[in-house]
């Protein structure tokens, strides 16, 4: 690989990291927006449905992709959380005890509740995540004896989120699939004995793209779930508000990775084009009058969603408006969409 090829590759990877950071922040921010605007119960219901949907869509295919589908159920479930989250940049620990008992631990700082956000996440919302995913792995595997025992929750002031998968001698009721045992302590993590991804099938380019996709997948799931839980009108408000807030907060953080700088319409149009390219969207930037038009032919994040609703585009509109507000105070952005709120999108920037 030549020096210019290496530079181009590294620039692409920096762009992917910026996209991941933006979507990561959006997902955390959306939960906080719902907590503060709708209350704890609504936020917990939303988080439960997001993580249950992800679990149903990703868990079994992920086991096969990671080569874990032949392992004992408790071990397979725990190793899945360890490896899949590691790919997404989440710090996780895995501790094998027996073929019927295996631990996972998410030490601080928690990925999902980035930075100071953890102070705004109620315990009920954290428990909803476990109910949505961890408690349902046994059901997905066709093994109703498999449950999850949570021994710590970081949002309750404990040193991380931890627990173990346990295969019992009897089928579990719904209420028994997730139980809490704060008097127990996870064993120490030994990285030398932890599972590892095969290097041949997971080279660095694949890992970099998977890192980006991991964060994007949460937003892809969250938007349609919001429309289902809160209705299109309220969801559009929550999605747009979160997008604008996160865009304003994160422009300076993500712009360098995309070659962007503060400035006027030209600088913002070029930055936005770079952002969309890093998302694998199809775009074309053209001058228009005294400003610019960005023709976005595809929004890959929401492509092929069978339950896509036009309200979902409000999240992207909010992000773009927030990013523009920081790039240049007087930059104006207007979005035109095809029927149904779908691409092609035309962004008018002046």
N, C-alpha and C positions, 0 to 999 in steps of 0.2 A: 504494500500500500504506500502510495506516494505521500509526501508531506501535505499536499493540498487535499488529497483524499481523506487523510486523517483529520485535517482541520474541518472539512465539510461534515464528516461523520460526527465529530465532537459538537459541532454547532447544531446538528440535528438532534443529538441527544440532549443538549441544553434546552432546546425548544420543547422537547417532550417532557422534560422535568418541570418546565414552567407551566405547561398545560396540566400536569399532574398536581402541582401546587395549587393552581387556581381551582380545579375541581374538588380537590381535597378541602380547601377552605370553604367552597360553596356548600358542600354537603354538611360540614359541621355548622356553618352559619345558618343553613336552613332549619336544622333542628333547634338551634337557639332562637331563631325567629318564631318558630311554632311554640316553643316553651313560653316565650315572652308575650306573644300575641294571642295564643289560643289556650295556654295553660298546660299543666303537667299531664293530665289525662289524655288530651288530644295528642300531645307529643309522644307519649308512650304508645298509643295506638298506631301512630304513623311509623314509629321506629320498628314496632313489632311487624307491621305489614311489609316494610322495606326489607328487613332481614329475613323474613319468611320467604318472600318472593325470591331474594337472592339465593337462599338456601335451596329452594326447589329448582331453580334454574342452573345453579353452578356446582352444587355439592357432588352429585354422582358423576357428571362428566369430568369434574376436577379430579376425583379419585382415580379415574382411568388415565387421565392425562399425566398425573404425577406418579403413576405406577403403584398406587396404594390399594387397589381394589381387591387384592387377594389377601390382605392382612386381616387379623381378627378385628371385629367391629370397633372395639374401644380404641385399639391402637391405630386403626385406619382413620377414625374421626379425629383423634388428637394430632396425628402426623399431618393430616390435611390442613388443620388450622395453623400448624407450625410452618409448613412449606408455602402454602398459598399466601399467607400474610407476609412471610419473609420476602417473597417475590414483590409484593406491593410496598416494601419499605417499612413494614410494621415490625417492631421489636417483639418477638415472641419466644418463649422457652418451651421445651418439650421434655418430659421426664417419664420414661417407661418404668412401670412397677411390675405388672404382670400382663399376660395376654388379655386379661379382663379388666385392667385398671391402668389408665395412662393419663398423665397430667398435661395441661397447658397453662401457661402463665404469661400474661401481658404486663410486663413491668412498666413503671413510669419512665419517661413521659408517655402517656397514652396517645396513639395516633388519632383515634377517632375524635377525641376532645382536645384538639391542638391548643397548646399554650394556655392562656387564661380561660379559654372556653370551658375547661373542666369545672370551673367554679359555678357555671350556670346550668349544669346537667344534673337533674334530680335522680335519686337512686331508682325511682320507678322507671325512668327512661333507660337506664343501664340494664335493669332487669328485663325490660321488654326486648332488648337486643338478644339476650340469652334465651328468652322464650321463643323468639322468632327463629333462631338458628340452632344453637347448641342443643336445645331440648327436642329438636325434631330430627336429629341425625339418625337415631335408632329407627324411627318411623320410615325414613327414606331408605334405610338399608334393609327394611323388612324384618327388623329385629326389635320387637317391643320390649325386650329385656334391657335395652341399652338406655341409660340416662346420664344426666350431667349433674354433678355435685359442685356448686359454687362455694368456695371457701373464703374469698376476699373480693371486695369491690373497691376500686380506686376512688370512685366518686363519693364513697362513704368515708374517705380518709384513710383507707388501708393501702398497703404498699403494692398496689397493682390489682389487676383483675386475674383471678386464678381459680382453678377447679380441676376436676378429673372426670373422665368418662369411665363409667362403671357398668359392666355387664352383670346383671343380677341373675338369680336362679328362677325368676318368675316374671311374667309380663307386668309392665308398669301402667298404671292409670295415667291420664293426662297430667294430673297434679303431681305425680311422682317422677315425671320425666325431668323436672328441674327442681332441685331442693338446695337448701343453703345450710352450710356447716361451718360457720366462722371460727369454731374452736380448732379446726384442723389447719395444718400448715403444709404447703407443698415442699417436696424434697428439693435439694440444691440442683441447679442446672449444670450439666456437664456437656459442653459443646462438642467434645470429642466423641461422645456416644450418640449425638443427635443425628437424625437423618439428613442427607444432603441431596441436592439435585444432581443428576448426572450431567457433567459438563458438556458432553458431546451433544446432547439434545437440548441443552439450555445455554447456548453461547451468549456472550455479552449483548449482542444486538437484540436477541429475543428477550433477554431480561430487561433491557432498557424500555422496550415497547410495552412489555407486560407491566412494568412499574407505572407507566403512563395510563394504561388501560384500567388498572386496578382502581385508581381514583375516579376515572371517568365512569366506570360501571356503576358506582354508587349514585351518581347524579342521574344516569340513564334510568335507574330503577326508581329513584325518589320522585321524579317529576310526574310520571303517570300515577303513582300511588297517591301523591298529593291531590290530584284531581279527583280520584276515587273516594278518598277519605273526607275531603273538605268541600267537594263540589268545584266546578270550573271557575266560578267567579272568585271565591275566596282563595282558591289555589293560585290563580293568576296573580292576585295581589301578593301572596306570600312568596311566590317564585320570583316575581319581578323585584320586590323590595330587597330580598336577600341578594339577588344578582347585583343590584346597584350598589348596595353596601359593600359587598365583597369586591366588586370591581374597583371602587374608590380606595379601599384599603390595600389592595394588592397590586396596583399598577406598577409602583416603583419596585416592588419585589420581583415581579415576573418579567418586566420589560427588558432588562439586560440579557436574559436568556433567549430573547427573541429578536435581539438587535434593535430594540425600541428605545426611544428617548422622549422626553417631554417636548412639546412644540405645538404646531398648529394642525390644520386638517391634513396636510401632506404627511407629516410624521405619524399622525394617528392612523391614516389609511394604510400606510406601509406596515405599521405595527399590527394592525388588525389582520391584514393579509397574512403576515407571518404566523400569527396565532392560529388562524384557520388552517393554514398549510400544516402546522404542527399537530393539528387535530385530525389530519387526513381528510379535510374537506376540500372540495373542488371550488376554486375561486379565481376570479379575474379582476384586476384593478384597472379602471379606466378613468381618465379625466372627464369631467362633466361640468360645463359652465365654468364657474369660478371654484368648483370643488372637485369631488371625486365620487365615483360609484364603485362599490365592491359587489360584484355579482357572485353570489354563493350558490352554486348549483346543487350542493349536497351538504347536509348536516349529518355526518356519520353517526354522531352520538345517539340520535333518535331514529336512525334509519331502521326500517323493518319492524318497528314496534306495532303490534297488532292493536294495542289499546292507546295509541298516540292520540292526544287531544290538542286542539289549537292553543289551549292555555299553556302548554308546555313551552312554546316559543317565547313566552314572557320571561323565562329564566335567562335565555340568551340575550334578549333585548335589554334586560336589566344589567347584565354583566357588561355589555358593550357600552351602555350609557354611563355606567360607573367608571369604567376604564377611560372613556373619553373625557369625563369631568376632571380627571387628574392629569391626563396628557396635556390638555389645554382648556382653560376655564370656559372659553366661549365657543368651543367646538360644538356643532350641532349634528346630531345623528338622527336619521329617519329610516325606518324599516318598512319595506313593502314585501308581502309574501304572496305565494300562490294560494288558491282556495284551500281551506282546511288548515291554514297556518303552516303549510309545508313549503320546502324549497321548490323552485328557486327563490332565494331571498335577494333583494337588492337593498344594499345599505348606502344611503346618500349621506355624504360627509362634507360639511362645509364649515 
